[in-house]
Amino acid sequence: MDTDGNSGDASRVVHVRFITKLDRPFKVPNSSISVASNFTRFGLSSVVNNLIQTENPDWEVEPFDFLINGELVRMSLENFLLAKGISAETILEIEYIRAVVPRKEEEPSLHDDWVSAVDGSSPRFFLTGCYDGLGRVWKAAGVCTHILEGHSEPVSSVSIINPEGADSVTVATASKDRTLRLWKFNAEDTRRNPLKISAFKILRGHRASVQSVAAQTSGNMICSGSWDCTINLWQTNEPVSEGDTVSTKKRKTIGQAKESQSEGEAVSSLVGHTQCVSSVKWPERETIYSASWDHSIRRWNAETGKDSLNIFCGKALNCLDIGGESSALVAAGGSDPILKIWDPRKPGTSAPVYQFSSHTSWVTACKWHEKSWFHLISASHDGKVMLWDLRTAWPLFVIDAHKDKALCADWWRGETVLSGGADSKLCMTSGASVL
């Protein structure tokens, strides 16, 4: 049997009707047709393309994916029907969608050490953190416009505080030097040589390395997770008093901006984890999520400081993100190769509703697509970045661009996947449209 559905024994047939939510020119006639039961998505894609070309001779062939009862088909029609207990005697409705296929791998953006953090939430630029202690602002692959200089140890996490803001943008960095720093720069700045800038505020209070930082949706506050087992909350817009100002008496050199700095203290702390707080997210005004090496995910009320959810995961956790259906699903990965997803709205929340196990080493990063209920990416110490669709257990595609551990990953501009690794590269794969 030819599982590609292009040849082989086609004596068994299935009667199907193709449907789609796509607009013209993707529509095909609504009538039922017969196809070979050994067709997989590749053979079905050829059929749909041929039907479209019948109506539109100028149509350029495009790959499609196929859903039966809401699940992506990843085997022959015959095997799928047998596995799901679906009768082949009736007309089978098959929905087709555009396949997610990356179009281009851009030139990597080179760093001087491990690329430990990336934030692509602004369409105008993306932000990276590096083990050389620097943050970097990039306009495009290889085009660095600003260097954030000041940390004395590796940068472990970065966050764009007002991604849709005006020309002046505020970002936060967290470091193993136990501090967080806030920075401002002009996002519309274009220059051949990157401008070195200093932080306008240093946030002190953690007693150990700061592992993660996340901004409140309003941009007025950030939260941070640390190896001291606490989560600290900080103001980003508090006024600077005279006594707080620390002079930065640096010689003004070419390509370097001179600014004054102030210091800030935590507004409050969330206490409950017993080991490193490895990842924090602040998806709603009063709700913070955290993941920890103590094997738990917690949901906190930012106002009261109380945790309202505690999911025991059985493994030390490295990463966490909130998204999916109604922005309610919790994705996390840690010290095993399995990306897990929970739905806190369901009873018995401790059991994940999805598990994806194609990685071969620790999962270091996970990120939902901002506008899709189904898609998210993950990065791993196996060096790979994978794109997942909740409607199938297999990754839609695997990005194998790193020569060492992949440490961080994010989306940029909706269809570009960014990833950083221990090979000192920030890799960019574009054209991965999921909508």
Disulfide bonds with the S-S distance in Angstrom:
none
